[in-house]
Amino acid sequence: MKKRIITALMSVAVFSCIIGTAVPALAASGHWKSVIQWDANGVSETGSVNRSSVTTFTLRVMRANGDIIGTKTVRIGKNKSDVHVCWGQPALDRYGEVINSSPVHDPWFNS
């Protein structure tokens, strides 16, 4: 009986951890950096959807060592988006960076 209760409690704990980590954070505020991703084909993109008033955004694709592969500065209106597509040497570790002062935006990076 004791073993069954412990197993049930462990199952609930594991289930809670899985559900808790499965919900993505869709909104960011201000400066944002993605996780580092390995780029197989040399094409990467970073972008954002602005959820506040018109703001200037700097969209960057960066090497893991901090070198800039490409950058684009744009003004994005409320509920509008923009993307910067960048070509570079394949098989490198990269990340995306969004620099702005927007209180709410939805950034992304694809490598």
N, C-alpha and C positions, 0 to 999 in steps of 0.2 A: 504494500500500500504506500509506504513512504517513497519507494522508488518511482511509483507511478505519479505521485504529486510533484516530485522533483523534475521528472521528465516533462510534465505538463507545464510547469513554471518556466523551464528552459525553452520550451517551444514557443510560449507566449513572448518571452524576452527576445528570442531570435526573430520572430515575426515582427515585433515592434521595431527592432533595429532596421530590418529590411524596409518596412513601410516608411520609416522616418528618413531614410537616405534616398528613397526613390522619388521624392518630390523636388524638382529643380527650382532654383531661385531665378525667377524671370526678370527681376528688376535689379538694377545697380544704380549707384549714385556717384557721380564724379568719375574720377580716373579708374580704369578697369584693365586688368591683365588676365588673359586666359591661361589655362594650363599648357605646358609644353607638349606639342604633338610631333610625331615623326611624319615627315612629308615625303611620300614615295614618288610623286610625279612632278614636283616643282611648282605646282599651282596652289596658292593659299589665298584665303579671303578673310577679311575682318569687316564687321559692320555693326550698325546699331539702329534701333528704332527709338526715336525721341518721344518721350511721353510728356514733355513739358513745353514751354514756349520756345520759339526759334533760338537755337544755340549753335555755336561753332564747335565742330567735332574734328579731331585729328585721328584718323584711322591709320594704324601702322601694322605691318607684318615684320616681326623681329626674329633674328636668330637666337638660339638659346644662350649664346654668349653675349647678347646685347647689341649686336650689329643690326642696323636697320636695313631691311631688304627693300621695303617700299613704304611710302607715306602719302597720305592725301588729306587735305584740309577742306572741309565743306561746312556749309550752314544747312542744318536740317530743321524743318518745321515741325510743329506739333503733330504727333501720330504719323510722321513720315520716316522713311528709312533711307540709308545710303550704304554702299558697300565699296570696298577697295579690293580689287583682285590683283594679285601680284604673281609674277612668274620669276623663278629663280632656279638655282641648282637643285636637282632632286636629291633625295635621301639625306635631308638635313633636319635637325630638330628646330622647330619654330613655335612661336606663340603670337597671339594677336594682342593689340593694345588699343584702347580707346581713351583719348584724353579730351575732357570737356568739363564744363561746370554744371551740366544738367542735373537737376535733383532726382530725376527718374528716367532711366533709359534701359533698353533691352539689348545688350551687346552679344555678339557671337563671333566665333572664329572656326573656320574649317580649313583643314590642311589635307 
